[in-house]
Amino acid sequence: MSNQRPTLADVAATAGVSVSTASLAFSGAGPIAATTRDRVLAAASELGYSGPNPLGRQLRSGRSGIVGVVIGDALRRSFRDPVSIQVLDGLVDTLGVLGLGVLLIPGSTGPGAPLVDPLVESAAMDVAVIMWGSTPHDPVLTTLRRRGVPVVLLEGQATEGVAAVGIDDRAGMAVLAQHLLDLGHRRIATVTLPFDQARRSGPVDDARLAAIEWQVTRRRLAGVRDAGVDLLETWETPASLVEHGADAGRALLSRPDRPTAVVAQSDLLASGVVLAARELGLRVPQDVSVAGFDGLDLPWLAPDSLTTVVQPLQAKGVAVGNAVEALLAGSQPESVVLPVELRVGTTSGPAPS
């Protein structure tokens, strides 16, 4: 008995039909009688034929059926962040209905790492999604454009010919900052997301502030300033993780002129500041108010619930998926900006007298 894999031609011969008719039985792409389809499928079952080679189908269609998702950070960090997970859930759910797979591509991290992951240079993908704040001169975006891969940009700077999905985070941060001002706070510090690929940690000066590359960080910082806040200090973190918020909180709340309020650019960073305040024996919000951004459910922070700006994480992923679908259909989707809203929790209160 031959061990050679049966072919579509073998199935057609066994069923007594042409190869093109047998192909229609598997693809469902054209007219074929139900009895003929049943005869072809019965022959396939008899021969142990599982279906056309997917690689051949891809070559014939000119598509891979894959959407490349450039995370922008190491995967080990991204999957500790509920924001990334919920957005990816919305995206993957949408793409799954379309029969598309996802290739996750990590960002360039660590000293000596290439600016562009080799997968961006060579992997087969029909559309690419760049998450978290690309710039027009981003080498990843430049590479994808050179390859002719359509791009959906999540929370980056709008660029001609690139589909963009974002949230009104600048306005949301302005509302959050105004909330703290209305409570009487004037000594306000902020804990930010990374400024660029360097992912530094610590206080920043004017020169560093002027050099922010990542648009999410820039917009959210601008929102605080839009409210008229003269920041006591700005602390940059390497990533949106609780431990980085705690490091920032310990430093900021140990100052002789410590802030009466800390506004963080993510809920994980804000929760780290809350934990640092508890560690230092400070009461939240009686001694210091803390606010974040994202609207995450953080039951482990009990009895506190964060004052935060809620963003529609799942809907953001769905919007990216819809943009992918439009690009595959040959149209250029319009940019989408989703609304956010303030949610007042237990971590903000009147400034201490």
C-alpha positions, 0 to 999 in steps of 0.5 A: 500500500502506498504511503503517498498522501491522496490528492484531489485528483484521486478523489475526483477519479474515485467519485467519477467527476472532474477535478474542478467539480471536486474542488467546488465540493470542498470550497463551496464557492460555486454551483454544484448539486448536493448529490455530487457534493456528497459523492465527492465527500464520500470518496474523500472519506474513503481515501483519507483525503482531508482537504486541499492543501492550505498553502496551495489555497493561499498561493491561489488566493494571494492571501495568507489569512493572517493578521500580524499584530505588533504588540510593541513590547515584550510578550511577557509584559503585555500578557500581565496587562489586562488592557492588552488582553482585553483589547486583543480579546475584542480583536481576536473575536472579530477576526475569528468570525472572518476566518482570520488568524493572528500572528503576535509579534513582540516589540523590539526590547532590550539592549542591542535588539533590532529596531524591527523584529524579523517577522515584520520583515518577512512573515506572511500577513494580509494586514498588520496592526500596530498597537500602542502609539506608533509615530510616522517615522516608526521603523516598523511602520516604514517596513510594513509600508515598504512591503505594501502591507495595509496597516491599522494603527491603534492609539498612534499618530494619525498618518495618511493612508493608515487606518487609525483607531484610538480613544479620546484620552487627552480629553479624559485626562483633562477631566480627571485632572479637573476633578482633582483641582475641584477637590482643592489639590494643587500639589499634583504629581503624575506617573507616566507610561514610557516615553520611548523604546528606552523605557527609563524610570525616574523623574524627568526634566524639561529636555526629557519631556520635550523628547517624548516619542510615544503618542499615548504618553504625550497625549495623556500628559497634555490632557493634564496640562490642558486642565491648567495643572502645574505639575509638581513632578513627572515620573516616567516608568518602563511599563504599565505594571504595578511594581513600576507604579509602586516604585514611583509612589515610594519616591514621590510620596517620600518627598518633603513636599509630597504631592497631595494627589498623584494622577497615573496614566494607567490603572496598574500604575495608579494601583502601585501608587496606592500600595506604596502609600499604604506601605508608607503609612499614608491614608488614601484619600485622606493624606493623598488622592490617587487616580488612574486611567483604563477602568479596570476591575481590580478586586485585589485593591480592596477596600479601595476602588480607583478613581479612573477614566474608563475606556472601552477596551473590548470595543477598541479591539472590535473597532480594530477588527472592523478596520481590518475587515474593511481593508481586506474588502479593498476600502480605506476605513475612516479613523475611529476615536472612541469616547471615555468617561470619568468614574469616581472611586474611593481613592480621590477626596478633598486635599488635606488642609 
